[in-house]
Amino acid sequence: MFKEFDLSDLENSKELLEKILDENRKKVDDLLKIENKTYKNFVLPFQEIGESINDFLTPIFHIDSVKNSEITTKVYEECIPVISKYETEISQNENIYRALKDIQYKEQSTLNNIQNKVLENEIRDFKLSGCHLENNKKKRLEEISLRLSELSHKFSQNLLNATNAFEMIIDNFEDVKEIPASDLELAKFEEEGITKYKFTLQMPSYLAYITYGTNREKREEIYKAYCTKAPENGKIIEELLALKDEKVKILGFDSYAQYSLATKMASKEEDVIKFLEELGSKAKNRAKEELEEIKEILQKKLSGVEYVFSSEYYMEILQEGVNKGSAVKKVLEESGVSKDEAMAFGDHWNDKEMLQYVKYGYLMGNAPENLKEVFDKEKIIAANNEDGVAQILEKLI
C-alpha cells in the first residue's frame, strides 16, 4: 500500500522539517559514537535516516509541482535552504565518509554482492558531494547546490504558472465538431445561457484541440502558447548550465556528461553514443520490416489508396492520385503560374511527383539512394545540412 500524503499542517512544514533534521543529526551523532561500526549497525540505520526525510518532503514537493498555490510555494521556498544545508552538511561529513570506508575495508570479503554495492554507492556519493575536497571548495559546492535547487524550482513554477494562466474559449461548435465526445464534454461549460468550450495547455485539453480542432487559427493560437510558454526560463537554463559546469569542474570532471556517468553503468561518453547508435540501427531495421508488413496488410484491406514513405520509417496513406505533385499543380493553376517557372526541393519519396512536375525540381543529397536512381544527376544537389538549397538559389538567381 502507498502511504497517504499528510498535509494537514502544511503551513508549519519548515518548523516540522527542522525538528526532523535535528533528530536525524542526533541519530547520526549516535551512529558515529559506535566503536565497532559494521554494515548492520551503521550502514543500514544511516540509510533509514535518509528515508524518513524523503517521506516528509515528498508530499510537499509533489503538491507544489502539480497544484501550486501561494502557500505551497512559500513552504517549498522555506524548506529548500533548510534541506539543502542539511544534505550538504551530511554528504560532506568526513567522519561518516571515513566510517563507510573503514567498514568497506573490514567487511568487503564477508558482505554479499548487494551489500557491497550499497556500500560502494554510498562512498561514491560522498565523493561526488566533494567530501574529500578543501573547505573553500566544499563551501562553493554548498552554494551551488542551494542555487541549483532554487533555480530548478523557479523553472518548474514558471512552466506551471504559464500553463495555468492560458485559456482559449470557443463558442462556435463548428470549431470543435471533430473533437471526441469525451474530450468535448470536459471542455464544455455554460455562460449566460450560451454553450462554450474551454481549452488549456494542460493535457489532455491541449492535445484534444491541437489534434482535432477544425479552426486553423485557433490551433495556431494554442500551439504558439504551448511552445512559447515561460520564455523567462531561457535565462534560468543558462545559469543552470553554468553552475553545473562549475560544479563538475570543482569535482575534477571534464564535463557534466562525465560526472553523470559516474553513477551509471557506462564508463565513457563514447560507450553511450555507441550503444545508442547500435540500438537505433537495429530498431530502425526492424521498424522498416514492420512498415512493409503493415503496407501489405493495408493493400489487401483498402482500395483506391496509395502508400508512400516520407522518411525511412514514416509511411503516408493517401487517396489515389493525391500527392505533392497534384497539390503543386493545383496551386500553380489557380495562381496563373507555369510549371516552367516553378522550383521545388525535396528529400524523400513523398516529394517525387512534385519534383518531377516542376521544371526546377531538385532532390537533396541526403535523399534515399534508391530514390536518387529516379533522377538525373544534375537534379541531385548537396544535402540539407550542406546548404544545398542556398547553393542552387545562388547559382540560378
C-alpha positions in Angstrom: 0.0 0.0 0.0 1.1 3.5 -0.8 1.5 5.9 2.1 -1.1 8.7 2.3 0.0 12.3 1.9 -0.4 14.1 5.2 -0.6 17.9 4.5 -2.8 18.8 7.5 0.0 21.0 9.0 1.4 22.4 5.7 2.0 25.9 6.9 4.3 24.7 9.7 6.3 22.5 7.4 9.6 24.4 7.9 9.4 24.0 11.7 8.5 20.3 11.4 11.3 19.7 8.9 13.9 21.4 11.2 12.7 19.2 14.1 13.1 16.1 11.9 16.6 17.2 10.8 17.7 17.9 14.4 16.5 14.5 15.4 18.4 13.0 12.5 21.6 14.9 13.4 21.4 13.3 16.8 20.9 9.9 15.3 23.9 10.4 13.0 26.0 11.5 16.1 24.9 8.4 17.9 25.9 6.2 15.0 29.3 7.8 14.9 29.9 7.1 18.6 29.7 3.3 17.9 33.1 1.9 18.4 32.9 -1.2 16.3 31.0 0.0 13.3 29.6 -2.6 10.9 27.3 -2.8 7.9 24.4 -3.9 10.1 24.8 -1.3 12.9 25.9 1.7 10.9 25.2 1.5 7.1 21.6 0.2 7.4 20.5 2.7 10.1 22.2 5.5 8.2 20.1 4.8 5.1 16.9 4.7 7.1 17.6 8.2 8.4 17.5 9.5 4.8 14.3 7.7 4.0 12.5 9.5 6.9 13.3 12.8 5.3 12.0 11.7 1.9 8.8 10.6 3.5 8.3 14.1 4.9 9.3 16.1 1.9 7.8 14.1 -1.0 4.2 15.3 -0.4 5.3 18.9 -0.1 7.3 18.9 -3.3 4.7 16.9 -5.2 1.7 19.1 -4.4 3.8 22.2 -5.2 4.7 20.7 -8.6 1.1 19.7 -9.7 -1.2 22.1 -7.8 0.8 25.0 -6.6 -0.6 27.9 -4.6 0.8 30.8 -2.6 1.1 28.6 0.5 2.8 25.6 -1.3 5.3 27.9 -3.0 6.0 29.7 0.3 6.5 26.4 2.1 8.7 25.0 -0.6 10.9 28.1 -0.7 11.2 27.9 3.1 12.2 24.3 3.1 14.7 24.3 0.2 17.5 26.2 2.0 16.9 24.1 5.2 17.2 20.7 3.5 19.9 21.9 1.1 22.1 22.9 4.1 21.4 19.6 5.9 22.2 17.5 2.8 25.5 19.3 2.2 26.3 19.0 5.9 25.8 15.2 5.9 27.2 14.5 2.4 30.4 16.4 3.3 30.8 14.9 6.8 34.3 13.4 6.7 33.6 11.2 9.8 30.7 9.4 8.1 32.8 9.0 4.9 35.7 7.5 6.9 33.4 5.2 8.8 32.0 3.9 5.5 35.5 3.4 4.1 36.5 1.5 7.2 33.5 -0.8 7.0 34.3 -1.5 3.4 37.9 -2.3 4.2 37.0 -4.7 7.1 33.8 -6.4 5.7 34.2 -6.4 1.9 35.0 -10.1 1.9 32.1 -11.1 4.1 29.3 -8.9 2.6 27.2 -10.2 -0.2 27.2 -8.6 -3.7 24.1 -6.4 -2.9 25.6 -5.1 0.4 28.9 -4.4 -1.2 27.2 -2.5 -4.0 25.2 -0.4 -1.5 28.3 0.4 0.4 30.2 1.2 -2.8 27.4 3.6 -3.9 27.3 5.4 -0.5 31.1 6.0 -0.7 30.8 7.1 -4.3 28.1 9.6 -3.5 30.2 11.2 -0.7 33.0 11.7 -3.2 30.6 13.2 -5.7 29.5 15.7 -2.9 33.1 16.8 -2.5 33.7 15.3 0.9 37.4 14.9 0.1 37.9 18.5 -1.0 39.3 21.6 0.7 36.9 23.6 2.8 36.7 26.6 0.4 35.6 24.2 -2.4 33.1 22.5 -0.1 31.6 25.9 0.7 31.3 26.7 -3.0 29.6 23.4 -3.7 27.2 24.1 -1.0 26.3 27.5 -2.5 25.9 25.9 -6.0 23.7 23.2 -4.6 21.3 25.7 -3.0 21.2 27.9 -6.1 20.5 24.9 -8.3 17.6 23.9 -6.1 16.2 27.4 -6.2 16.6 27.7 -10.0 15.0 24.3 -10.7 12.0 25.2 -8.5 11.7 28.6 -10.3 11.9 26.9 -13.7 9.1 24.5 -12.8 6.9 27.2 -11.2 7.3 29.4 -14.3 6.1 26.5 -16.5 3.2 25.7 -14.2 2.1 29.3 -13.9 2.2 29.8 -17.6 0.3 26.6 -18.2 -2.4 27.5 -15.7 -2.7 31.1 -17.0 -3.7 30.2 -20.6 -7.3 29.7 -21.6 -8.9 29.5 -25.1 -12.7 30.0 -25.1 -14.6 28.9 -28.1 -18.4 29.4 -28.6 -18.7 28.2 -32.2 -19.5 24.5 -32.4 -18.1 24.3 -35.9 -14.6 24.9 -34.4 -14.9 21.8 -32.1 -17.2 19.5 -34.0 -14.5 16.9 -34.8 -13.2 16.6 -31.2 -14.1 13.3 -29.5 -17.2 13.4 -27.3 -15.3 12.6 -24.1 -12.8 15.5 -24.5 -15.5 17.8 -25.6 -17.6 17.1 -22.5 -14.6 18.1 -20.3 -14.2 21.4 -22.2 -17.9 22.2 -22.2 -19.4 24.9 -19.9 -22.4 27.2 -19.8 -22.2 31.0 -19.6 -25.2 33.3 -19.8 -27.2 30.6 -21.5 -24.5 30.0 -24.1 -22.6 26.7 -24.5 -18.9 27.4 -24.7 -15.7 25.3 -24.6 -12.6 26.0 -22.7 -9.2 24.6 -23.8 -6.0 25.0 -21.8 -2.3 24.0 -22.1 -3.0 21.1 -19.7 -3.2 17.5 -21.0 -5.5 16.2 -22.4 -7.2 19.5 -23.2 -4.3 20.8 -25.3 -3.9 17.6 -27.2 -7.6 17.3 -28.0 -7.7 20.7 -29.8 -4.3 20.6 -31.5 -5.3 17.1 -32.9 -9.0 17.5 -33.7 -9.8 21.2 -33.7 -11.2 22.4 -37.0 -10.3 26.1 -36.7 -6.8 26.6 -38.1 -6.3 30.0 -36.4 -7.3 28.5 -33.0 -4.9 25.6 -33.4 -2.2 28.1 -34.2 -3.1 30.2 -31.1 -2.9 27.3 -28.7 0.2 25.8 -30.4 2.1 29.0 -30.1 1.0 29.4 -26.5 2.2 25.9 -25.7 5.6 26.3 -27.5 6.4 29.7 -26.1 5.3 29.5 -22.5 7.6 30.8 -19.8 10.1 32.5 -22.0 11.8 33.8 -18.9 13.2 30.3 -18.3 15.8 30.9 -21.0 18.0 32.8 -18.6 17.4 30.2 -15.9 18.6 27.5 -18.2 21.8 29.5 -19.0 22.5 29.9 -15.3 21.8 26.2 -14.6 24.2 25.1 -17.2 26.9 27.5 -16.0 26.5 26.3 -12.4 26.5 22.6 -13.3 29.6 23.1 -15.3 31.3 24.9 -12.4 30.3 22.2 -10.0 31.7 19.3 -12.0 34.9 21.1 -12.7 35.4 21.6 -8.9 34.8 17.8 -8.5 37.5 17.1 -11.1 35.4 16.1 -14.1 35.9 17.5 -17.7 32.2 17.7 -18.4 28.8 17.2 -16.9 28.3 14.1 -19.1 31.4 12.6 -17.5 30.1 13.5 -14.0 26.7 12.0 -14.8 28.2 8.7 -15.9 29.9 8.3 -12.5 26.6 6.8 -11.2 25.8 4.8 -14.3 26.9 1.5 -15.9 28.6 3.1 -18.9 32.1 4.3 -18.1 32.7 6.7 -21.1 30.6 9.1 -23.2 31.8 7.1 -26.3 30.2 3.9 -24.9 26.8 5.7 -24.5 26.9 7.1 -28.1 28.0 3.7 -29.5 25.2 1.9 -27.6 22.6 4.4 -28.8 23.8 4.2 -32.4 23.7 0.4 -32.3 20.3 0.4 -30.7 19.0 2.9 -33.2 20.3 0.9 -36.2 18.8 -2.4 -35.0 15.5 -0.7 -34.1 15.3 1.1 -37.5 15.8 -2.0 -39.5 13.0 -3.8 -37.6 10.8 -0.7 -38.0 11.3 -0.9 -41.8 10.3 -4.5 -41.8 7.2 -3.8 -39.8 6.2 -0.9 -42.0 6.4 -3.2 -45.1 4.3 -5.7 -43.2 1.7 -3.0 -42.4 1.7 -1.9 -46.0 1.0 -5.4 -47.3 -1.9 -5.8 -44.9 -3.4 -2.4 -45.8 -3.1 -3.2 -49.5 -5.2 -6.2 -49.1 -7.9 -4.4 -47.0 -8.0 -1.0 -48.7 -8.5 0.0 -52.3 -8.1 3.4 -54.0 -5.2 4.4 -51.8 -1.5 4.9 -52.3 1.4 4.3 -49.9 4.5 6.5 -49.8 7.3 6.9 -47.3 8.1 10.4 -46.2 11.1 9.2 -44.2 12.8 5.9 -43.5 10.1 4.9 -41.0 7.1 7.1 -41.8 4.5 5.8 -44.2 1.8 8.1 -45.5 -1.6 6.6 -46.7 -3.1 8.8 -49.4 -6.1 8.7 -51.7 -5.1 7.5 -55.1 -3.8 10.4 -57.2 -3.3 12.7 -54.2 0.3 13.7 -53.7 2.5 16.8 -53.5 2.7 16.9 -57.3 -1.0 17.2 -57.8 -1.2 19.8 -55.0 1.5 21.9 -56.6 -0.2 21.6 -60.0 -3.5 22.9 -58.4 -1.8 25.8 -56.7 0.1 26.8 -59.8 -3.0 26.7 -62.0 -5.0 28.8 -59.5 -2.1 31.3 -59.3 -1.6 31.5 -63.0 2.0 30.4 -62.8 3.5 28.0 -65.3 5.3 24.9 -64.0 8.3 26.1 -66.1 8.6 29.0 -63.6 8.3 26.9 -60.5 11.0 25.5 -58.3 10.8 22.8 -55.6 13.2 20.9 -53.3 12.6 17.5 -51.6 14.4 14.7 -49.9 12.1 11.7 -49.9 9.7 9.6 -51.8 6.6 11.7 -50.9 8.4 14.6 -52.8 8.9 12.6 -56.1 5.8 13.7 -58.1 6.3 17.3 -57.1 10.0 17.4 -58.2 9.1 15.7 -61.5 6.2 18.1 -62.2 8.0 21.5 -61.9 10.8 22.5 -64.3 13.3 23.2 -61.4 12.8 20.2 -59.2 15.9 19.3 -57.1 16.5 16.2 -54.9 18.6 16.8 -51.8 21.8 14.8 -51.4 20.5 13.2 -48.2 17.6 11.5 -50.0 17.5 7.7 -50.1 19.9 6.1 -52.6 17.2 4.2 -54.4 15.2 7.5 -55.0 18.3 9.1 -56.5 18.3 6.5 -59.2 15.0 8.0 -60.5 16.5 11.5 -61.1 19.2 12.8 -63.4 22.5 13.6 -61.7 22.2 17.3 -62.4 19.0 17.4 -60.4 20.6 15.9 -57.3 22.2 18.6 -55.1 24.0 19.0 -51.8 22.3 17.7 -48.6 20.1 19.7 -46.3 23.0 20.3 -43.8 25.3 21.3 -46.6 23.2 24.3 -47.7 22.1 22.6 -50.9 19.1 24.9 -51.4 21.2 28.0 -50.9 23.7 26.8 -53.4 21.1 26.3 -56.1 19.4 29.7 -55.4 22.8 31.5 -55.6 23.5 29.7 -58.9 20.2 30.5 -60.6 19.5 34.0 -59.3 
